[in-house]
Amino acid sequence: MKPEGDDDASGHPESGGTPGIPRGPGTAGVRAPLRGLLGTALSPERGFHLLAERGVRITPSLGRLALLRGPVAFAEMLLAYAGLGRLCREVLGMQGPVWDPVLRALAPMGGVEDIRAFLESVPPPPSLGRVWPWLLLAAPLYVASLWFHDAVWDHTFLWLLGGAKARRGFGATLVAESEALQVGVLGALLALLTGLPSVGWLLSLPVGLVGMYFWILRGFSLAAFHGCPTWKGVAATLLHAALLACVALGAMLLLLILLAQGLA
């Protein structure tokens, strides 16, 4: 007779547990999932294939995603709003390195006082103490939109590459994206370092490279849950990234054209 509790201890299909993670009380029950996420991040092909073989269900997978990614998303929003507040104070107070060349250029024309008077009339943004409850409500919406956006575009490109299986369909992509975003919480935690004042920009390059790695990990998850070659899953995520880059470049080009027309 099988001992009671063995199903969940090994990551049974019903629970959709992370591969090879024993469940235990106390801190061991916290460290084990983190070890599982790290193991999948370091060996994505094996880790995601184990999850796919165990038949992870969408509902418990989304529950774990909300628990893991929700607090990190809330922290991201707090840091982003704090950075926005610092930027607004510098702009409205005519401080910071950006204002130095602007003030030197405007000094001969005598328009500095007019600009100062205008900026003094602009109300400052709400304090973080007033905004954080709204950020707390927005965090799960951000996670859900990120999950669904990635699923739609990754599935589209996987289908174009012939990797999406008709018998598995979009549902397999939804589960694959959820599991990949759970592993990606490790990269999101590192990305929080870029929001630190004064030193965050120094970490932008290494953290960006780590972010690219976790972006590509979604391709391993797609390949595992659709049963297609790994290169098709990875190529789908790269095509998705290329689409976003084209949209960003197009928006910047349009902005430059509009600015040029306004100055002409």
JOSUL-V733568 format. One record per residue. N is the residue number from 1. SS is DSSP state (A for helix, B for strand, O for the rest). BURIAL is I if it has 9 or more other ideal C-beta (glycine too) atoms within 8 Angstrom, else O. D_FIRST is the distance of its C-alpha to the first C-alpha in whole Angstrom. Layout:
N;SS;BURIAL;D_FIRST, N;SS;BURIAL;D_FIRST
This chain:
1;O;O;0, 2;O;O;4, 3;O;O;6, 4;O;O;9, 5;O;O;12, 6;A;O;11, 7;A;O;13, 8;A;I;16, 9;A;O;16, 10;O;I;16, 11;O;I;19, 12;O;I;17, 13;O;O;19, 14;O;O;19, 15;O;I;20, 16;O;I;23, 17;O;I;22, 18;O;I;25, 19;O;I;23, 20;O;I;22, 21;O;I;22, 22;O;O;20, 23;O;I;20, 24;O;O;21, 25;O;O;24, 26;O;O;27, 27;O;O;29, 28;A;I;26, 29;A;I;25, 30;A;O;29, 31;A;O;29, 32;A;I;26, 33;A;I;27, 34;A;O;31, 35;A;I;30, 36;A;I;28, 37;A;I;31, 38;A;I;33, 39;A;I;31, 40;A;I;32, 41;A;I;35, 42;A;O;36, 43;O;O;34, 44;A;I;34, 45;A;I;34, 46;A;O;30, 47;A;I;29, 48;A;I;30, 49;A;I;29, 50;A;I;25, 51;A;I;26, 52;A;I;27, 53;A;O;24, 54;O;I;22, 55;O;O;24, 56;O;I;25, 57;O;I;27, 58;A;I;30, 59;A;O;30, 60;A;I;27, 61;A;I;29, 62;A;I;33, 63;A;O;31, 64;A;I;30, 65;A;I;34, 66;A;I;36, 67;A;O;34, 68;A;I;35, 69;A;I;38, 70;A;I;40, 71;A;I;41, 72;A;I;42, 73;A;I;44, 74;A;I;45, 75;A;I;46, 76;A;I;48, 77;A;I;50, 78;A;I;51, 79;A;I;52, 80;A;I;54, 81;A;I;56, 82;A;I;57, 83;A;I;58, 84;A;I;60, 85;A;I;62, 86;A;I;63, 87;A;O;64, 88;A;I;66, 89;A;I;68, 90;A;I;69, 91;A;I;70, 92;A;I;72, 93;O;O;73, 94;O;I;75, 95;O;O;73, 96;O;O;71, 97;A;O;72, 98;A;O;72, 99;A;I;75, 100;A;O;77, 101;A;O;79, 102;A;O;79, 103;A;I;81, 104;A;O;83, 105;A;O;84, 106;A;I;84, 107;A;O;87, 108;O;O;90, 109;O;O;89, 110;O;O;89, 111;O;O;86, 112;A;I;84, 113;A;O;85, 114;A;O;84, 115;A;I;81, 116;A;I;80, 117;A;O;81, 118;A;O;79, 119;A;I;76, 120;A;O;77, 121;A;O;77, 122;O;O;73, 123;O;O;70, 124;O;O;68, 125;O;O;64, 126;O;O;62, 127;O;O;60, 128;A;I;57, 129;A;O;56, 130;A;O;57, 131;A;I;55, 132;A;I;52, 133;A;O;50, 134;A;O;51, 135;A;I;50, 136;A;O;47, 137;A;O;47, 138;A;I;48, 139;A;I;45, 140;A;I;42, 141;A;O;45, 142;A;I;46, 143;A;I;42, 144;A;O;42, 145;A;O;45, 146;A;I;44, 147;A;I;41, 148;A;O;42, 149;A;O;46, 150;A;I;44, 151;A;I;42, 152;A;O;45, 153;A;I;47, 154;A;I;44, 155;A;I;43, 156;A;O;47, 157;A;I;47, 158;A;I;44, 159;A;I;45, 160;A;O;49, 161;O;I;47, 162;O;O;45, 163;O;I;42, 164;O;I;41, 165;O;I;39, 166;O;O;40, 167;O;O;36, 168;O;I;35, 169;A;I;38, 170;A;O;39, 171;A;O;35, 172;A;I;34, 173;A;I;37, 174;A;I;36, 175;A;I;33, 176;A;I;34, 177;A;I;37, 178;A;I;35, 179;A;I;32, 180;A;I;35, 181;A;I;37, 182;A;I;34, 183;A;I;35, 184;O;I;38, 185;A;I;38, 186;A;I;39, 187;A;I;42, 188;A;I;43, 189;A;O;42, 190;A;I;45, 191;A;I;47, 192;A;I;48, 193;A;I;50, 194;A;I;52, 195;A;I;53, 196;O;I;54, 197;O;O;58, 198;O;O;60, 199;O;O;58, 200;A;I;56, 201;A;O;58, 202;A;O;57, 203;A;I;54, 204;A;I;54, 205;A;O;54, 206;A;O;51, 207;A;I;49, 208;A;O;51, 209;A;O;49, 210;A;I;46, 211;A;I;46, 212;A;O;47, 213;A;I;44, 214;A;I;42, 215;A;I;44, 216;A;I;43, 217;A;I;39, 218;A;I;39, 219;A;I;40, 220;A;I;37, 221;A;I;35, 222;A;I;37, 223;A;I;37, 224;A;I;33, 225;A;I;32, 226;A;I;35, 227;O;O;34, 228;O;I;38, 229;O;O;39, 230;A;I;39, 231;A;O;43, 232;A;I;43, 233;A;I;41, 234;A;I;43, 235;A;I;46, 236;A;I;46, 237;A;I;45, 238;A;I;49, 239;A;I;50, 240;A;I;49, 241;A;I;51, 242;A;O;54, 243;A;I;54, 244;A;O;54, 245;A;O;57, 246;A;O;59, 247;A;O;59, 248;A;O;59, 249;A;O;62, 250;A;O;64, 251;A;O;64, 252;A;O;65, 253;A;O;68, 254;A;O;69, 255;A;O;69, 256;A;O;72, 257;A;O;74, 258;A;O;74, 259;A;O;75, 260;A;O;78, 261;A;O;79, 262;A;O;79, 263;A;O;81, 264;O;O;83
